[in-house]
Amino acid sequence: MAEQEDMLPVEEWTEVQVSSWLRTIGVKEQYITRIKEEEVNGTILLELTEDFLRKEFEMKSGPALLILKKRDSLLKQRSKVEETPQSAKNIRKGSKKHKEVPEAEHVPKDTTHPEQSVGVLTTKRDCKPRPFDKEGIDSTYVKHNVLQPESGAFDLISPCHEYKSFTIAATLDRTRLQAKFAKEVLKFGSGCMNIRSNGTIHFGVMDSRDDAGYVHGEIIGFPVPEKDMYVDALDYIEKSCSSHSEHMRQCIRPPRFIEVLDMDSAEKRYVVEVDIVPSVSVVRKKMYSVRLPNFKESNNKIDYEKDTFFRRVGSKTEPVSDQLDFFKRVEDRDALRDQAEHCQYLSTPCIGQDLGRKLTMLVTNGKKFIEKEKWYILVANKFRPDDLRSIDHLLNMNIFCVFDFDADSKVSGLCSCRTTKYQVVCPLTNL
């Protein structure tokens, strides 16, 4: 059956798949978030109009027209595919009469190149990895998108990355799969811990060295019928690192399963990721060796390699060659990690965020109006003259009280503003 016939119909898209498609056509994240919050799936996407997008989502004309134009174009392309004669669909199968479209022999037979996907991805797009070591964040990847190249230690807090395709290993039985998964995680994890750098190892992302037909960092993913197989694989920590297994457990996070969206298939695929966080309070003055597990086909059992110290060298994880010199500098690495953690905690939030919109969402609970039955406590500090021109909206709020921490409030701050109708409690600078 031709690959186009297997494409999931637009009306069967979930809210997540709609959000993913919107990203591929360049819609701003603020609109994508709003559309997802309103549970717009494929069926609803087909019914959207410009007037609806502008009124209900407060969308500008430009992005509204972009969404509708790309949606209609997508439907036309799919309609043409359905009407294409079978003989035309088979052009890519190596017919000598069509030499201008040769068969790509280096592409695996079960792989769909993104350039061949109709209406979803015309090129392999760059994308960012899942937020590092963050819980409760709903992350997804899009198949054939490309992560940045594998990396080494930078500032010890920014994670280094290592990719493993794992597509063949994912088809193995439980024992073989767990041994392979644990071997890669423990090798990478001990390497990160020994140089005191955060890191993430990604399974289901092509490293290009052994994956012909793909680019480095290309997201493919693989089916995960039993997630507990990967979670339980980390039980090898106790078997491979008996003297410091507790530290390994503290620094190696449980596997995370990131769904890979593929508009051309309903099959669920995942990228499995493991974060490494060698906090200095755990690893100080320590070095970590591991006995990597290997499944031996000759005796049908797990054997363990000799104790080895690993380190990250550039984008690779390699054995430590000069252990004496490496051990001498462990305190230096501890000091650098300590400093990096300290700087991380002192860093301020990105000022490029849309703080005005966030405040609006907070005050209105995501609605387009302020609820009259709610009472608010206002906490203010250092209002400038320009700021005072933009606070008339406070008159629409039921203010219970105001705490103003501006020492000059009576002269130039909020307290001096005559537009307020509420009692200001100020200043509280002596607290």
N, C-alpha and C positions, 0 to 999 in steps of 0.2 A: 504494500500500500504506500502511496506517495506520502511524503512527510507532511505536506500541506493539509492532507485530509485528516490528520491527527490533531490539528490545532483545536484548542479549547474555544468554543464559541464565546463571543463577548458577553452574551447574556448569562453565561455560567460563571463569570469572573466573580471572585470574592472582593470584599472591601480592600484587602491587602493587595490583591492583583491589580485593582484599579489604581491604587496609590502608586504601585510600582510602574505602571504604564505612564502615569502622569509625570513621574520623574524622568522617564526616558524621552519625553517630548519637551522637557525644559520648563515645566510649571514650577513656580516658587513653592518652597516647602510650607510656607504659612497657609497657602491655599490647599495644599495636599492634606495637611493636618486637619483643616476645617472640614474638608470633604469626607475624610475618613471618619471623623467624629460624628458626622451626620449619616453614617452607614450607607454610603453610596456604593452599591455593587454594580455588576455589569448590566443588569436589567435597568437599573435607575440611570446609569450612564447613557443608555440609548434614548432616554426620555428628556435629558437635560436640554434647556433652551438658554439663549443668551440672557433673556429677561430674568429667568429664574436664577442663573448664576450671579447676576449683578445684584439682585434684590436680596436673595437669601444668604449668599456668601460674601456680600459686599465686595465683589470682584470687579476689577477694572475691565474695561472693554477689551483691551489687548489680550490678556490671558483667557478671557471667556471665549473670544473668537478663536484663539489658538486651540483650545480644547475641542470645540465643536468641529473645526476644520480638520484636525488630526483624527478625530473620531470618525467623521464621514469618509475621510480618505482610507482609514483602516477598513471600514466596512466595504468600500468599493474594491479594495485590493483582495479581500477575502472572497468577495463575490466573483471576481475574475478567476481566482484559483479554482473555485467550484465549477465554473463554466469551461475551464481549459480542457481540451480533448486529452485523452489518455496518452496519445502519441506525443503530444507536446510536453507532457509532464515527464516523459522518459528521456528527454534530451540529454540530461546529465548522466545517463547510464553508459556513456562511452560510445555512442553511435558515431561511426566514421563520417557520417554526413554532417556532423555538427562539430567540427574540429575546434571552432572558436570557443566552445564550452567544454574543455576536457574534464575527464573524471579526476577528482582529487584523490589519488590513491593513498596518500599519506594520512587521510582522515579516517579514524575508526568508523566502522560501519554503523555503530549504534550512537554516533555523535551527530548532532545537528549544529552546523556552523551558524553563528549569529547572522552572518551576511545572507543566509538562506531563509531566515525567519521572516515571515511576511507581517509587516505592520507593527512589529515589536521592537527589534533592535536592528538597525542597519549597519552599525559598527560596534566594535568592542569598546565600551565606555570605561573610563577610569572611575573608581569608586573608593570610598573610605571603609576601613574595617569597623567592625562593631566597637562601641565605646569600651575601653579597657576596664576590666574588673568592676563593672557596674551591674548591680542587680535591678530587676524590675523594669528593664528597658526592652521594649518589643522591637527587635532588630530583624531585618531580612536582607538577603542578597538577591541579585538578579543574575540568572545564569548567563555566562559569557562576559559579564562585567569583569574588570581587571583591577586587582589590588596593586598597590605600589610594590616595587621589587623587595625581595627579602633583604633584611637589614641587620646591621650589627648594633652594638651598644652606642647610644648617642649621649644622652644625659642621665642615664640609669633609670629615669622615671618614664620617659617615652619608651614604649616597649619595642624590643627587637622582634622580628618576625621570621618564621620558618614555615615553608609550605611543603605539604605531602599530598600527592594525588590520592592515594589510598583506594582507588577505584577497584583494583583487583583484590586487595586485602579485605575490603568490605564484603566480599562474596565468600570468604572462608568460613569454616565452622567456628564455633565459639572459642575453643581453646587456641586455635591458630590466630584468630583475629585479636584476641586479648593480648597474646604474647607480642604480636607485632605492634599493636597500639601502645602497650606499656613500654616497649623498648624505645620507641621514638620519643614518647613523652619524658621518660626518665633521663634519656640522654640529653635532650634539649633543656629540661628543667634543671638538672645538675649543672649544666654549662652556664645557664643564666645565674643560678645561685652562687656559683664560684666567682663570677665577675661582678655580682651584686646588681644586675640589671633586670628590670621588668622585661617580660617577653610573652609572646603568644605563638603557639604552634597551631597551624591550621591544617586540618585534614579535609580533602575535597577541593584543594586549590592546586593548580598545576605549577610545577617548578621548572618545566620546559626542558630539563636535562634528559628526562626519560619519557616525556610525554610529547611525542612528535605530533604536529598538527595544531598545537596550542601555543599561546604566548605565555610568557612567564607571569604568574600571578592570576591567571584566568580562573574564574570561579566555575566549577562544574558540579560539585556536590555528588552525593551518592545516597541510595536508599538506606534508611536506618530502621529496620523492622523492630529491633529491641534496643532501646536506649540504655537499659541497665547493663548491657554487655560492655559498653564503654565506661560506664561509671564503675562497675565492679573490676574492670581491668586495672584500676589503680591500686587494687589490693596487692599487686606485685611490689608496691613500695616496701612493705614489711619484709618481703622475701629478698629483695634486691638491695636494700639499704638498712640492714638490721640495726646498725649502731646509731643511726640518726634518722630513723623512719619518722619520728614525731616531727622533726623539723621539715622534712619533705612534705608531710601532710599539711603543715601550716602554710607552706609557700606555694604548693601546687594546687591550684583551684580545681574544683570538679569540672568535668566537661560541660561545655555549653553547646546547644544544638540550634544552629541558625538556619532557618528554612531558606531554600533556594527557589526563587520564583521562576517558572518556565511557562510562558504563555502558550507554548506549543504542546504542552503535555500536562496531564492531570496527576502524574506520578509525583509523590512527595520525595524530595531530595533535600539533603542537609549538608552543611559544612560543620564539622565538629571541631571546636576550638578549646584549647586549654591555656589559661593564663598562669603565669609564674610571677609571684610577688615576693622577692627575698627581702623582707623587712629587716632593717639592721638590728632591731631588738632580738630577732631570731637567729640571724646568721653570724653575728659578730664573733670574730676570731675563729670561725669554723671553716673547714674545707670539706667538700662532699664528694665521695666516690660512690659508684654504683656497679652492680653486677648485672649487666643487661640480660634479659631472658631471650632465649632462642628456641623455637620449636624444631627439633631434630626429626626429620622424616625417617632416618635410619633406625631409630629406636622408638619413634612415636611418643616422645616425651619432651618435657621442657628441660633444657640445660642452661647453665648460667655462665657468662663470660667472666674473665678475671676482673677483680676490682680495678676500676679505672676512674681517674679524675678527668672531667671534661671542662672545656671553657668555650665561650663564643669568640671566634676570631673572624671579624668581618661578618659576612652573612652565613658562616658555617659554624657547626659545632664540632670541635676537634679535641682529641686527647691532649692533656697538658704534657709537653715534651720535657721542659726543664722544671721539674716539680720543686726543687730546692729554691730556685729564684722566685717561682710563683708563690710559694708559701711565705717567703720573706716579706712580700708586698701585700699580705692579706690585711694588715692594719691600715695601709694606705687606701685600699679599696673600701674598707669599712668607713673611713673618714669621708671619702667622696660620697658614699651612699647616705651617710648621716646628713651631710650638707645638702644633698639633693632632696631628701625627704623634708628637711627643714624649709627649704626654699619653696617646695610644693605647697606646704601648708600656709605659707605667707603670701602666696600668689593671690591676686584679686581676680574677680570674674571678668570675663571679656566684655569691654565696654561697647563692643560692636553689636551686642544683642539688642533686640527691639524691646527695651524696658518699658516704654510707654504702652505698648500693646499688652505686655505681661501684666502691668498694673491694672489696665482696663479689664482684662480677663479675671483678675483677682477680685476686683471691687464688684463686678457685675455677675460673677460666677459663670462667665461665658455667655451671658445673655446680652441683648442689645439695649437693655434699660436697667436702671437702678431700682432694686426692690424697695418700695416705700416702707414696708413693715420692718425692715432691718435697721438697727442702730449701729453707728460706726464710732470707733475711737481713732482719732487722727494723731499720729506721732510725726512731728516735723522738726527740721533742723536746718538752720541757715538758709532762709529764703532770700534769693536775690531779687532785685527790682524786676528783672525780666520774668522771673518765676511767678511773681504776684499778678502778672497780667493773664496768667493761664490757669487760675484756680476758681473761676466762676462756677465750674461744674460742681464745686463743693456745696453750693447753695441748694442743690437738688438732693443732698444726702441728709439723713437724720443723724446729726452729729451729737453723740452723747457727751463727749468731752474732747479737748485737744491738749496734748502735751507738747510744748514747744521747748526744745533744748537750745535755742539760739540766745546767746547772751545779749544780743542787740535787738531782740524781738520787739520790744516796746518802741524802738526808734525806727528800725528799718525792716523788721521781719513780719511774720504772719500776724502777730498781735496788733501791729500798727495798721493792718489792712482794714479799711472801713466797709468792705463788701461782705464781711462775715456776719452772720446773724446769731452765732453761738458764743458761749462764754469760753474764753481761752484761759487755760491754766498755764501760766508762764512766769518767768522762765524756770526751768528745773536744772540749772547748770550746777547747783551745789550738791546734787545727788551723787 
